[in-house]
Amino acid sequence: MSKAPAVVREKSVESGGGAPISGKHGRATKGEIAAWAAYDIANATYGTVVATAVYNAYFVDVICGQTAAGKELGTSLLSVIIIPVSALVIVLTAPVLGTIVDATASKKRMLFFTTLLCIICTATLSMVQPGQVWPAVVALTLANIFFGTGEDLIASFLPELATQENMGKVSAIGWTAGYVGSLIALGLCHYYFSWAKAQGQVQTEYVPFSMLLCAVLFFLFSLPTFLFLKERATPQHDVAGQNYFAIAFKRLKHTLDHARHYRDLLNFLLTLFVYSCGSTAVIHLASVYAQQVLHFTSSESVMMILVVSVTASIGACLFGVLQDRIGAIKTLAITLSIWTVAIIIACLATEKLHLWIAANFVGIAMGATGSAGRALVAQFSPAGRSGEFLGLWGMAHKLATCVGAVTFGAVNFFTGNNYRVALFSCGVFFVAGLILLWRVDEKRGRLAAQVDADVPV
């Protein structure tokens, strides 16, 4: 195995290189890292209120009708169309978008664009009335697309803000900040829902308003990111005016052609894809499971996700520090084991208390799994190609969102709406991911990121 050179060479487009990193801004300050983490606070308002705790269940129960057939339609649309289609769009656009933002040094501008569109789509959800199924499908799908693309873009800043030694800690700061955002958004929603019910309001009055609240919070908490986060990459002038689609797939082909060099990255992306099929399905359909199986109310679902956000922030913080000490692979092995235990408890739950216990196990593992996975891909990313490689991370995650949701929906359909069996299918993904995890060599993957792909490892 060759030794990593002291200085990483800048590579041309043909050899798979990305935009060089500018030294004009110097090392990232704590304030800039905080500004980067602020975006996780911002987009968590959407991820928890819209995609997890409130709107997905509202879409099934109210938008698609109060009848059993209507709810079945809503579950099918959510798990087979809305979540998978939005995920597939991100998968197909991620390579091109990652190449564009790397080559033009425009991660921040593109992040602003996707954030604005997600906020607009979220606000639009507040105007959709019961029975207006397809307007809700379109608005929710588009919102998911812009939200997910923003997740990939903000993640691509991580290699510029952290070193190999503190990558886990910095990633965990962002992930923990996200759960702070969840607490703020869900706390406000829970308080507002309680007040609205006391005033005699019904779901069709207070849930739409919560979408406006979510949009406002997303805007406010993202402001520090756009004001203080610096774009450290510089434009790659030798690709100016060229076809970015062609360049994107040329770079992707380069990575695949050098699969042996990047084998640990590719092995981990496969592993991440497998276990994320389970985690994304649980996250997106948790409130649906809680309401349909154990008859949680909207307020109880919000409260449960609120408590889970606390345990998730604790888990992300603790495991982020642990990751820098024992490595990402061992950290992920622990968290995937916790996920598996949580699924077993939830599948066997006969009382609401049982689901509460399972949910808190999920919380401990959820933040740590996401943070550790993002940090490991960042460590495996060559200098100047963070947009491209974190785009691959996004592709794996979003493709898993599609497959996980479809699997849940298909199992639920073919078992006659047996949500327990559908949830159990998620547990299979965690076990498979745990097995695949041991194929990844963390040290070798880091070294591959430090040397030219054309130099044999």
VENRAHU-V711447 format. One record per residue. N is the residue number from 1. SS is DSSP state (H for helix, E for strand, L for the rest). OMEGA is omega as a letter, one per 20 degrees, with the letter a starting at -180 (NA if undefined). Layout:
BEGIN
n=N ss=SS omega=OMEGA
n=N ss=SS omega=OMEGA
END
This chain:
BEGIN
n=1 ss=L omega=a
n=2 ss=L omega=a
n=3 ss=L omega=a
n=4 ss=L omega=r
n=5 ss=L omega=a
n=6 ss=L omega=r
n=7 ss=L omega=r
n=8 ss=L omega=a
n=9 ss=L omega=r
n=10 ss=L omega=a
n=11 ss=L omega=r
n=12 ss=L omega=r
n=13 ss=L omega=a
n=14 ss=L omega=a
n=15 ss=L omega=r
n=16 ss=L omega=a
n=17 ss=L omega=r
n=18 ss=L omega=a
n=19 ss=L omega=r
n=20 ss=L omega=a
n=21 ss=E omega=a
n=22 ss=L omega=r
n=23 ss=L omega=a
n=24 ss=L omega=a
n=25 ss=L omega=a
n=26 ss=L omega=a
n=27 ss=L omega=a
n=28 ss=L omega=r
n=29 ss=L omega=r
n=30 ss=H omega=r
n=31 ss=H omega=r
n=32 ss=H omega=r
n=33 ss=H omega=r
n=34 ss=H omega=r
n=35 ss=H omega=r
n=36 ss=H omega=a
n=37 ss=H omega=r
n=38 ss=H omega=r
n=39 ss=H omega=r
n=40 ss=H omega=r
n=41 ss=H omega=a
n=42 ss=H omega=a
n=43 ss=H omega=r
n=44 ss=H omega=r
n=45 ss=H omega=r
n=46 ss=H omega=a
n=47 ss=H omega=a
n=48 ss=H omega=a
n=49 ss=H omega=a
n=50 ss=H omega=a
n=51 ss=H omega=a
n=52 ss=H omega=a
n=53 ss=H omega=a
n=54 ss=L omega=a
n=55 ss=H omega=r
n=56 ss=H omega=r
n=57 ss=H omega=r
n=58 ss=H omega=r
n=59 ss=H omega=a
n=60 ss=H omega=a
n=61 ss=H omega=a
n=62 ss=H omega=a
n=63 ss=H omega=a
n=64 ss=L omega=r
n=65 ss=L omega=a
n=66 ss=L omega=a
n=67 ss=L omega=r
n=68 ss=H omega=r
n=69 ss=H omega=r
n=70 ss=H omega=r
n=71 ss=H omega=r
n=72 ss=H omega=r
n=73 ss=H omega=a
n=74 ss=H omega=r
n=75 ss=H omega=r
n=76 ss=H omega=r
n=77 ss=H omega=a
n=78 ss=H omega=a
n=79 ss=H omega=a
n=80 ss=H omega=a
n=81 ss=H omega=a
n=82 ss=H omega=a
n=83 ss=H omega=a
n=84 ss=H omega=a
n=85 ss=H omega=r
n=86 ss=H omega=r
n=87 ss=H omega=a
n=88 ss=H omega=r
n=89 ss=H omega=r
n=90 ss=H omega=r
n=91 ss=H omega=a
n=92 ss=H omega=a
n=93 ss=H omega=a
n=94 ss=H omega=a
n=95 ss=H omega=a
n=96 ss=H omega=a
n=97 ss=H omega=r
n=98 ss=H omega=r
n=99 ss=H omega=a
n=100 ss=H omega=a
n=101 ss=H omega=r
n=102 ss=H omega=a
n=103 ss=H omega=a
n=104 ss=H omega=a
n=105 ss=L omega=a
n=106 ss=L omega=a
n=107 ss=H omega=a
n=108 ss=H omega=r
n=109 ss=H omega=r
n=110 ss=H omega=r
n=111 ss=H omega=r
n=112 ss=H omega=a
n=113 ss=H omega=a
n=114 ss=H omega=r
n=115 ss=H omega=a
n=116 ss=H omega=a
n=117 ss=H omega=r
n=118 ss=H omega=r
n=119 ss=H omega=r
n=120 ss=H omega=a
n=121 ss=H omega=r
n=122 ss=H omega=r
n=123 ss=H omega=r
n=124 ss=H omega=r
n=125 ss=H omega=a
n=126 ss=L omega=a
n=127 ss=L omega=a
n=128 ss=L omega=a
n=129 ss=L omega=r
n=130 ss=L omega=a
n=131 ss=L omega=r
n=132 ss=L omega=a
n=133 ss=H omega=a
n=134 ss=H omega=r
n=135 ss=H omega=r
n=136 ss=H omega=r
n=137 ss=H omega=a
n=138 ss=H omega=a
n=139 ss=H omega=a
n=140 ss=H omega=r
n=141 ss=H omega=r
n=142 ss=H omega=r
n=143 ss=H omega=r
n=144 ss=H omega=a
n=145 ss=H omega=a
n=146 ss=H omega=r
n=147 ss=H omega=a
n=148 ss=H omega=r
n=149 ss=H omega=r
n=150 ss=H omega=r
n=151 ss=H omega=a
n=152 ss=H omega=a
n=153 ss=H omega=a
n=154 ss=H omega=r
n=155 ss=H omega=a
n=156 ss=L omega=r
n=157 ss=L omega=a
n=158 ss=H omega=a
n=159 ss=H omega=r
n=160 ss=H omega=a
n=161 ss=H omega=a
n=162 ss=L omega=r
n=163 ss=L omega=r
n=164 ss=L omega=a
n=165 ss=L omega=a
n=166 ss=L omega=a
n=167 ss=H omega=a
n=168 ss=H omega=a
n=169 ss=H omega=a
n=170 ss=H omega=r
n=171 ss=H omega=r
n=172 ss=H omega=r
n=173 ss=H omega=r
n=174 ss=H omega=a
n=175 ss=H omega=r
n=176 ss=H omega=r
n=177 ss=H omega=r
n=178 ss=H omega=r
n=179 ss=H omega=r
n=180 ss=H omega=r
n=181 ss=H omega=r
n=182 ss=H omega=a
n=183 ss=H omega=a
n=184 ss=H omega=a
n=185 ss=H omega=a
n=186 ss=H omega=r
n=187 ss=H omega=r
n=188 ss=H omega=r
n=189 ss=H omega=r
n=190 ss=H omega=r
n=191 ss=H omega=a
n=192 ss=H omega=r
n=193 ss=H omega=r
n=194 ss=H omega=r
n=195 ss=H omega=a
n=196 ss=H omega=r
n=197 ss=H omega=r
n=198 ss=H omega=r
n=199 ss=L omega=r
n=200 ss=L omega=r
n=201 ss=L omega=r
n=202 ss=L omega=a
n=203 ss=H omega=a
n=204 ss=H omega=r
n=205 ss=H omega=a
n=206 ss=H omega=r
n=207 ss=H omega=r
n=208 ss=H omega=r
n=209 ss=H omega=r
n=210 ss=H omega=r
n=211 ss=H omega=r
n=212 ss=H omega=r
n=213 ss=H omega=r
n=214 ss=H omega=r
n=215 ss=H omega=r
n=216 ss=H omega=a
n=217 ss=H omega=r
n=218 ss=H omega=a
n=219 ss=H omega=a
n=220 ss=H omega=a
n=221 ss=H omega=r
n=222 ss=H omega=a
n=223 ss=H omega=r
n=224 ss=H omega=r
n=225 ss=H omega=a
n=226 ss=H omega=r
n=227 ss=H omega=a
n=228 ss=H omega=r
n=229 ss=L omega=a
n=230 ss=L omega=r
n=231 ss=L omega=a
n=232 ss=L omega=r
n=233 ss=E omega=r
n=234 ss=L omega=a
n=235 ss=L omega=r
n=236 ss=L omega=a
n=237 ss=H omega=a
n=238 ss=H omega=r
n=239 ss=H omega=a
n=240 ss=L omega=r
n=241 ss=L omega=r
n=242 ss=L omega=r
n=243 ss=L omega=a
n=244 ss=H omega=r
n=245 ss=H omega=r
n=246 ss=H omega=r
n=247 ss=H omega=a
n=248 ss=H omega=a
n=249 ss=H omega=r
n=250 ss=H omega=r
n=251 ss=H omega=r
n=252 ss=H omega=r
n=253 ss=H omega=r
n=254 ss=H omega=r
n=255 ss=H omega=a
n=256 ss=H omega=r
n=257 ss=H omega=r
n=258 ss=L omega=a
n=259 ss=L omega=a
n=260 ss=L omega=r
n=261 ss=L omega=a
n=262 ss=L omega=a
n=263 ss=H omega=a
n=264 ss=H omega=r
n=265 ss=H omega=a
n=266 ss=H omega=r
n=267 ss=H omega=a
n=268 ss=H omega=r
n=269 ss=H omega=r
n=270 ss=H omega=r
n=271 ss=H omega=r
n=272 ss=H omega=r
n=273 ss=H omega=a
n=274 ss=H omega=a
n=275 ss=H omega=r
n=276 ss=H omega=r
n=277 ss=H omega=r
n=278 ss=H omega=a
n=279 ss=H omega=a
n=280 ss=H omega=r
n=281 ss=H omega=r
n=282 ss=H omega=a
n=283 ss=H omega=a
n=284 ss=H omega=a
n=285 ss=H omega=a
n=286 ss=H omega=a
n=287 ss=H omega=r
n=288 ss=H omega=r
n=289 ss=H omega=a
n=290 ss=H omega=a
n=291 ss=H omega=a
n=292 ss=H omega=a
n=293 ss=H omega=a
n=294 ss=L omega=r
n=295 ss=L omega=r
n=296 ss=L omega=r
n=297 ss=L omega=r
n=298 ss=H omega=a
n=299 ss=H omega=r
n=300 ss=H omega=r
n=301 ss=H omega=r
n=302 ss=H omega=a
n=303 ss=H omega=a
n=304 ss=H omega=r
n=305 ss=H omega=r
n=306 ss=H omega=r
n=307 ss=H omega=r
n=308 ss=H omega=r
n=309 ss=H omega=r
n=310 ss=H omega=a
n=311 ss=H omega=r
n=312 ss=H omega=r
n=313 ss=H omega=r
n=314 ss=H omega=r
n=315 ss=H omega=a
n=316 ss=H omega=a
n=317 ss=H omega=a
n=318 ss=H omega=a
n=319 ss=H omega=r
n=320 ss=H omega=r
n=321 ss=H omega=a
n=322 ss=H omega=a
n=323 ss=H omega=r
n=324 ss=H omega=a
n=325 ss=H omega=a
n=326 ss=H omega=a
n=327 ss=L omega=a
n=328 ss=H omega=a
n=329 ss=H omega=r
n=330 ss=H omega=r
n=331 ss=H omega=r
n=332 ss=H omega=r
n=333 ss=H omega=r
n=334 ss=H omega=a
n=335 ss=H omega=r
n=336 ss=H omega=r
n=337 ss=H omega=r
n=338 ss=H omega=r
n=339 ss=H omega=a
n=340 ss=H omega=r
n=341 ss=H omega=a
n=342 ss=H omega=a
n=343 ss=H omega=r
n=344 ss=H omega=r
n=345 ss=H omega=a
n=346 ss=H omega=a
n=347 ss=H omega=a
n=348 ss=H omega=a
n=349 ss=L omega=r
n=350 ss=L omega=r
n=351 ss=L omega=a
n=352 ss=H omega=a
n=353 ss=H omega=r
n=354 ss=H omega=a
n=355 ss=H omega=r
n=356 ss=H omega=r
n=357 ss=H omega=r
n=358 ss=H omega=a
n=359 ss=H omega=a
n=360 ss=H omega=r
n=361 ss=H omega=r
n=362 ss=H omega=a
n=363 ss=H omega=a
n=364 ss=H omega=a
n=365 ss=H omega=a
n=366 ss=H omega=a
n=367 ss=H omega=a
n=368 ss=H omega=a
n=369 ss=H omega=a
n=370 ss=H omega=a
n=371 ss=H omega=a
n=372 ss=H omega=r
n=373 ss=H omega=r
n=374 ss=H omega=a
n=375 ss=H omega=a
n=376 ss=H omega=r
n=377 ss=H omega=r
n=378 ss=H omega=r
n=379 ss=H omega=r
n=380 ss=L omega=a
n=381 ss=L omega=r
n=382 ss=L omega=a
n=383 ss=L omega=r
n=384 ss=L omega=a
n=385 ss=L omega=a
n=386 ss=H omega=r
n=387 ss=H omega=a
n=388 ss=H omega=a
n=389 ss=H omega=r
n=390 ss=H omega=r
n=391 ss=H omega=r
n=392 ss=H omega=r
n=393 ss=H omega=r
n=394 ss=H omega=r
n=395 ss=H omega=a
n=396 ss=H omega=a
n=397 ss=H omega=a
n=398 ss=H omega=r
n=399 ss=H omega=r
n=400 ss=H omega=r
n=401 ss=H omega=r
n=402 ss=H omega=a
n=403 ss=H omega=a
n=404 ss=H omega=a
n=405 ss=H omega=r
n=406 ss=H omega=r
n=407 ss=H omega=r
n=408 ss=H omega=a
n=409 ss=H omega=a
n=410 ss=H omega=r
n=411 ss=H omega=r
n=412 ss=H omega=a
n=413 ss=H omega=a
n=414 ss=H omega=r
n=415 ss=L omega=r
n=416 ss=L omega=a
n=417 ss=L omega=r
n=418 ss=L omega=a
n=419 ss=H omega=a
n=420 ss=H omega=r
n=421 ss=H omega=r
n=422 ss=H omega=r
n=423 ss=H omega=r
n=424 ss=H omega=r
n=425 ss=H omega=r
n=426 ss=H omega=r
n=427 ss=H omega=r
n=428 ss=H omega=r
n=429 ss=H omega=r
n=430 ss=H omega=r
n=431 ss=H omega=r
n=432 ss=H omega=r
n=433 ss=H omega=r
n=434 ss=H omega=r
n=435 ss=H omega=a
n=436 ss=H omega=a
n=437 ss=H omega=a
n=438 ss=L omega=r
n=439 ss=L omega=a
n=440 ss=L omega=r
n=441 ss=L omega=a
n=442 ss=H omega=a
n=443 ss=H omega=r
n=444 ss=H omega=r
n=445 ss=H omega=r
n=446 ss=H omega=r
n=447 ss=H omega=r
n=448 ss=H omega=a
n=449 ss=H omega=a
n=450 ss=H omega=a
n=451 ss=L omega=r
n=452 ss=L omega=a
n=453 ss=L omega=r
n=454 ss=L omega=r
n=455 ss=L omega=a
n=456 ss=L omega=r
n=457 ss=L omega=NA
END
